[in-house]
Amino acid sequence: MYGNKILIVDDEKQYLEVIKGILEQEGYQNVITESNPLNVMPFLQREEVDIILLDIYMPQMNGLDLLEQIYAQFPTIPVIVVTAVNEVEIALKAIKLGAYEFITKPPDTERLFLTIKRALGTKLLLTERDSLRKALTEKEPERKIFSDIITDSPLMFKVFELVEIFAPTNETVLISGETGTGKDLIARKIHDLSPRRNGPFVAVNLASISPTLFESELFGHKKGTFTGAGEDKIGYFEAANGGTIFLDEIGELPLELQGKLLRTIQYNEISRIGDPKPIKLDIRIISATNRDLLEAVKNKEFRADLYYRLNRGFIHLPPLRKRGDDVLILADYFLEIGNKTYDRNIQGFSEQVIHDLRTYDFPGNIRELENIILNAVAKASNSLYIESIDIPRITKEEEVRAIETGKLTTLEEAMEEHIMYVMNRMGNSVQKAAPVLGISERTLQRRLKKIRDKRRQE
């Protein structure tokens, strides 16, 4: 039995009775019907409603107009639009106005029930988020959880909304985005806004762990289990007990360990190597990837069942090139840091540098921008402005080669040259070059080996 109050708005009274009966058979006992849309707003001002099923084409009033009025005054009530006309344009207008979902008549009952449950779940998450936000505000009135993330991008504001929705729950969250977009920072925000915020936050970069040590590092081992195991070892999962574990570069997890991680999620327990006794855990798992995990699933490089267990909540971080003027806002911020670090008083950037920053695609995202600006401040030739001569040439490397040599190259050759160029600029450090190139350290090491083997054969 469900106590949620559902309001159905439709001018066809027979349809109202049919849908009400279907919902009541499913267990929804508090279903209210309304055949005149003009009565809806006065009703909502008197009564609290959990969800609305709304028709579009009604003689007294167009459903889209009513939808707009509902969200102007009651933005937290999910509205499911149900209409006999399957028009893409109408559906898009409804979604743009805030509708939770668009379903055609007669609705498939399974889809209708699922959509209602999802909508009610979303409303519950928003309620929990608001309660948590209120509790945090009362405890720390000046707290601004996102104040250290510099942005003016609507795409990032949407990310903040998702963080606030997912944070109060205990669901797994998968964060996707290119290298350098701040996936680790968003994971930390989810933890800081959650009921687990006083527990540990353990971040693990799976790409940096040797394949032979994966299981020991994640799950621990018993003394004497293998050569070198001189004492009992607590793994990352056990260290995160009572808090959150953040698995960065989850796509790098070996296939043979993915089943063990799936079992950990399902049963909330781990087993150390050499210890048959399972250890119960109370943890939340947040993971991140710069790979297309669905493509990895298709290629049988990643388990489908694990993907769906990790992806109960999904957040995609936009690359810097999609964030509009954020590149200039962040450049000013890094300029301030550079001035303090190197005791300079540089005021800004030349017009050419501003143009270059706007047009460069930043494959390394925010980390690359920070590197470019701090290096420019350190060696600036002008005491007032950063000039073009002070920054690396932030045009595409293959274009530079074509201009300088007059020779066109294959894409593979251009990629090889660019990798070696970045490695040279980063002091041949794989750890520093990988974020700039937007790939994992392990992928970079594989590509470097391939390049060097090829050049030895030439």
Beta strands, then each sheet from edge to edge (+ up, - down):
strand 1: 2-9
strand 2: 28-34
strand 3: 51-54
strand 4: 79-83
strand 5: 101-104
strand 6: 173-176
strand 7: 201-205
strand 8: 244-248
strand 9: 269-270
strand 10: 279-280
strand 11: 284-289
strand 12: 313-316
strand 13: 348-349
strand 14: 385-386
sheet 1: 2+ 1+ 3+ 4+ 5+
sheet 2: 7+ 8+ 11+ 6+ 12+
sheet 3: 9+ 10-
sheet 4: 13+ 14+
end
